[in-house]
Amino acid sequence: MDDKELAWWLVENAGPVIRYRTLREVLEIEDLELISNALDRLLSSKLVKKWLEQLVPRMGFHAFHSSQPTAFENAMGKLVQLGLDAGLQQLDVRTIKFRNWLAESLRSEMYESVGPWNGFSELLLASFLTYAGYDTTPVRDVMLERLEVANKFTKIFEPEEFYVKDSSKEWLVHPRFYLETPNGLPLVHDIRGFASSKWLMQDPTYNSQVENIISVILSSEYQNLRPNYGYLKHRNNYYSIGWSVHLPFFTPDESLWNHPKHLLALEMMASFKTTRKNQWFKGSLLMLEDYRTEEGHYRFPSKWLPEKPSGYWDGGSYMALEDNRKKKTALDFESTFRVILIKKRAGLM
């Protein structure tokens, strides 16, 4: 089977989530009756219903960001993976309070104060809202602000000067990356936001800046930084930074070989021209081909596609796409869909 035949095999055999996403995102079918029928089945999915209930309208840093499935970042990430996006009433009614919170925060310029993380809630919401297709002025404003931050980073990034020398705290990041500009390092949420912002990627000036940022992210100098960057100092305390854009299987460090996160990273990074020319991406695609079956489907080890009771969506904790994962074919459906979606994003089908 070629990739298009695989896509139609999924439409005819997989569950409602994969069927709907394959029709819309991979095959880009415009038949209204077919899409409407697939959407009805999607909204009846037990997975979709479960995760819609997880999107609870609680506001604030700890409600937006945590390892609980009800945290905004986890519920939104999962719902987008399940096929829901802006314009669907079922999602719109559950995101309106989050969208209003972001707009009011920007209007009042009263960013939530949480230790050294001023402004993190705003960038997190904007990233996941644009991932879901919300193209509002507040979302655009935050994405442009984060583009400016990441662009500045590429100009001042010097691997030899990134960590404070002779510090009593190992892996202390130089203050110039976070004192003058809060959240001044490129975060994985920024990159996903850029990849999801069609208006930004289609603008020649912004696109050039984004591709330059991606070239730095894909450099060995960046990837050899400490995972999650290291630490920052705020007043008299040290804090782990987190949210770096370290790519699984880029370096020989086995502690970074996270297969679920690898699949999400490939999907995110495939949107960039610079990525598609990079050996990490090409090698990763070849690695996925090792899991093609004699029938032509893909079948990953089940541990690549976990569905955990808690954890971070961005870390690959919530990977289920099929309602009935006890079916022997469920693993083939989920594996195959993830491969052809990555290929579609990379312009390879």
C-alpha positions in Angstrom: 0.0 0.0 0.0 1.2 3.5 -0.7 0.4 6.3 1.8 -2.8 7.4 0.1 -4.1 3.8 0.2 -3.1 3.6 3.8 -5.2 6.8 4.5 -8.3 5.3 2.9 -7.7 2.0 4.8 -7.9 4.1 8.0 -11.0 5.9 6.8 -12.7 2.6 6.2 -11.5 0.7 9.3 -10.3 2.9 12.1 -12.4 4.5 14.9 -14.1 7.9 14.7 -11.1 10.1 15.7 -8.7 8.7 13.2 -11.4 8.5 10.5 -12.3 12.2 10.9 -8.7 13.4 11.2 -7.6 11.4 8.2 -10.4 12.7 6.0 -9.8 16.4 7.0 -6.1 16.6 7.6 -4.5 14.0 5.5 -6.8 13.5 2.5 -8.3 17.0 2.8 -11.8 15.7 1.7 -14.3 18.5 1.0 -17.4 16.3 0.6 -19.7 17.9 3.2 -21.9 14.9 3.7 -18.9 12.6 4.3 -17.3 15.1 6.7 -20.6 15.8 8.5 -21.1 12.0 9.0 -17.6 11.6 10.3 -18.0 14.6 12.6 -21.2 13.2 14.1 -19.3 10.0 14.9 -16.4 11.9 16.3 -18.5 13.8 18.8 -20.1 10.5 19.9 -16.6 9.1 20.7 -16.2 8.2 24.4 -12.6 9.6 24.3 -13.8 12.9 23.0 -16.6 13.1 25.6 -14.2 12.2 28.4 -11.6 14.8 27.4 -14.2 17.6 26.9 -15.2 17.0 30.5 -11.5 17.5 31.5 -11.4 21.0 30.1 -12.5 22.7 33.3 -12.7 26.5 33.2 -10.3 27.2 36.1 -7.9 30.1 35.8 -4.3 30.6 36.9 -0.8 29.2 36.6 -1.5 26.0 38.5 -4.8 25.3 36.7 -3.1 25.9 33.3 0.1 24.0 34.0 0.4 20.7 35.9 0.5 17.0 35.3 -3.2 16.5 36.0 -5.4 15.7 33.0 -7.6 18.6 33.9 -4.8 21.1 33.4 -5.5 23.3 30.4 -2.3 22.3 28.5 -3.1 18.6 28.8 -6.8 18.8 28.0 -6.3 21.2 25.1 -3.4 19.2 23.7 -5.4 16.0 23.9 -8.6 17.5 22.4 -6.7 18.9 19.4 -5.1 15.4 18.9 -8.7 14.0 19.0 -9.7 16.2 16.1 -11.4 19.2 17.8 -10.5 22.7 16.7 -11.8 26.3 16.6 -15.2 26.6 15.2 -16.6 23.5 16.7 -19.3 24.6 19.2 -18.4 21.8 21.6 -14.9 23.2 21.9 -15.7 26.9 21.5 -18.0 27.0 24.6 -15.4 25.3 26.7 -12.5 27.6 25.7 -14.3 31.0 25.8 -13.4 31.7 29.4 -9.7 30.9 28.7 -9.8 33.1 25.6 -11.4 35.9 27.6 -8.8 35.5 30.4 -6.0 35.9 27.9 -7.6 39.0 26.3 -8.1 40.6 29.7 -4.6 39.9 30.9 -3.1 41.5 27.8 -5.5 44.5 28.0 -4.8 45.2 31.6 -1.0 44.3 31.3 -1.4 42.6 34.7 0.5 39.4 34.0 0.0 36.8 36.7 2.9 36.9 39.2 4.2 33.4 40.0 7.8 33.5 41.1 10.0 33.9 38.1 7.3 32.8 35.7 5.6 36.2 34.9 3.9 35.9 31.5 4.2 32.1 31.3 0.4 31.6 31.7 -0.2 33.9 28.8 2.3 32.3 26.4 1.0 28.8 27.4 -2.6 29.7 26.7 -1.7 31.4 23.4 0.3 28.4 22.2 -2.4 25.9 22.8 -5.2 28.2 21.5 -3.4 28.7 18.3 -2.7 24.9 18.2 -6.4 24.5 18.2 -6.9 27.1 15.4 -7.9 30.2 17.4 -6.6 33.1 15.4 -7.6 36.0 17.7 -5.8 39.3 18.2 -4.6 38.4 21.7 -3.2 35.1 20.5 -1.4 36.8 17.6 0.0 39.4 19.9 1.5 36.8 22.2 2.9 34.8 19.3 4.6 37.9 17.9 6.0 38.7 21.3 7.4 35.1 21.6 8.8 35.3 18.1 10.7 38.5 19.1 12.0 36.7 22.2 13.1 33.6 20.3 14.6 35.7 17.5 16.6 37.7 20.1 17.9 34.4 21.6 19.4 33.3 18.3 21.4 36.6 18.1 22.9 36.3 21.6 23.2 32.5 21.9 26.8 31.6 22.6 27.1 27.9 23.9 30.3 28.7 25.7 28.7 31.5 27.6 25.3 30.0 28.2 26.0 28.8 31.8 27.6 30.8 34.5 31.2 29.8 35.0 32.5 29.0 38.5 29.0 29.1 40.0 28.2 27.2 43.2 25.0 26.1 41.4 25.7 23.7 38.5 24.0 24.4 35.2 23.0 27.9 36.2 21.9 29.7 33.1 23.4 33.1 32.5 21.0 35.8 33.8 21.0 37.8 30.6 18.6 35.1 29.2 15.9 35.7 31.8 16.5 38.9 33.8 16.0 41.5 31.0 13.4 39.3 29.2 11.2 37.1 31.3 10.8 33.6 29.8 13.6 34.7 27.4 14.5 31.2 26.2 12.8 29.5 23.3 10.2 27.1 24.7 8.6 24.1 23.1 5.3 25.9 23.5 6.6 28.7 21.3 7.7 26.3 18.5 4.3 24.6 18.5 2.6 28.0 18.4 4.7 29.1 15.4 4.0 25.8 13.6 0.3 26.2 14.2 0.1 29.9 13.1 -0.6 29.8 9.4 -0.7 33.7 9.2 2.8 33.8 10.7 4.3 31.0 8.6 2.8 32.6 5.4 4.4 36.0 6.0 7.8 36.1 4.3 9.5 38.2 7.1 8.1 36.2 10.0 8.7 32.9 8.2 12.3 33.8 7.7 12.7 34.5 11.4 11.0 31.3 12.4 13.2 29.2 10.1 16.3 30.8 11.5 15.1 30.0 15.0 14.5 26.4 13.9 18.0 26.2 12.4 19.4 27.1 15.9 17.1 24.6 17.6 18.4 21.9 15.3 22.0 22.7 15.9 24.2 20.4 17.9 25.2 23.4 20.1 21.6 23.9 21.2 20.7 20.2 21.4 23.8 19.6 23.6 22.6 22.0 26.2 21.3 20.5 29.4 17.8 19.1 28.9 15.3 21.6 30.2 18.1 24.2 30.1 19.2 24.1 33.7 18.4 26.6 36.5 17.7 30.2 37.0 18.1 32.3 40.1 15.1 34.4 41.4 15.8 36.4 44.5 17.5 33.8 46.8 16.1 30.7 45.2 17.0 28.5 42.3 14.4 27.1 39.9 14.5 24.5 37.2 13.6 26.1 33.9 12.1 23.4 31.8 10.2 23.4 28.5 13.3 23.4 26.3 13.1 22.2 22.7 15.2 19.1 23.1 14.5 16.5 20.4 14.4 12.8 21.2 17.1 10.8 19.4 19.0 13.8 18.3 22.0 13.0 20.6 23.3 9.6 21.8 21.9 10.4 25.3 19.6 7.5 26.0 17.8 9.4 28.8 16.3 11.6 26.0 15.0 8.6 23.9 11.3 9.2 24.7 9.3 7.6 21.8 5.9 9.2 22.5 7.5 12.6 22.7 9.5 11.8 19.6 6.3 11.3 17.6 4.8 14.6 18.9 8.1 16.4 18.1 8.2 15.0 14.6 4.6 16.1 14.0 5.4 19.6 15.3 8.7 20.1 13.6 7.6 18.7 10.2 6.0 22.1 9.4 9.4 23.8 9.0 11.4 23.7 5.8 14.6 23.7 7.8 13.6 20.6 9.6 12.8 18.7 6.5 16.4 19.1 5.3 17.8 18.0 8.6 19.4 14.6 9.2 17.6 14.2 12.5 14.2 14.4 10.7 15.3 12.2 7.8 16.8 9.6 10.1 13.7 9.6 12.3 11.5 8.9 9.3 13.7 6.0 8.3 13.5 4.7 11.9 9.7 4.7 11.6 9.9 2.6 8.5 11.4 -0.2 10.6 7.9 -0.7 12.0 6.1 -1.3 8.8 4.4 -4.6 8.7 4.1 -7.1 5.8 0.6 -5.8 5.2 1.9 -2.3 4.7 0.6 -0.8 7.9 2.7 0.6 10.7 2.8 -1.1 14.2 4.8 0.5 17.0 5.5 -1.1 20.3 2.5 -0.3 22.6 4.8 1.6 25.0 5.2 4.2 22.3 1.5 5.2 22.6 0.7 5.2 26.3 -2.4 6.6 27.9 -1.6 7.4 31.5 -3.8 8.6 34.3 -1.6 11.7 34.7 1.4 13.3 33.2 2.1 16.0 30.6 0.5 15.8 27.2 3.6 17.4 25.7 5.7 14.6 27.2 3.6 12.0 25.5 1.5 10.8 28.4 -1.8 10.9 26.5 -1.4 9.2 23.1 -4.6 7.2 22.7 -6.7 7.9 19.6 -8.9 4.8 19.4 -11.9 4.3 21.6 -11.4 0.6 21.8 -7.7 -0.1 22.3 -8.3 -3.8 23.1 -8.9 -4.5 19.4 -5.7 -6.0 17.9 -5.9 -3.6 15.0 -6.0 -0.5 17.3 -2.3 -0.3 17.5 -1.9 -0.5 13.8 -4.5 2.3 13.3 -2.8 4.6 15.8 0.7 3.9 14.5 -0.2 4.3 10.9 -2.1 7.5 11.4 0.7 9.1 13.2 3.2 8.3 10.5 1.1 9.5 7.6 0.2 12.7 9.5 3.9 13.4 9.9 4.5 12.7 6.2 1.5 15.0 5.3 2.9 17.8 7.4 6.3 17.4 5.8 4.8 17.6 2.3 5.7 13.9 1.5 2.3 12.8 0.4 
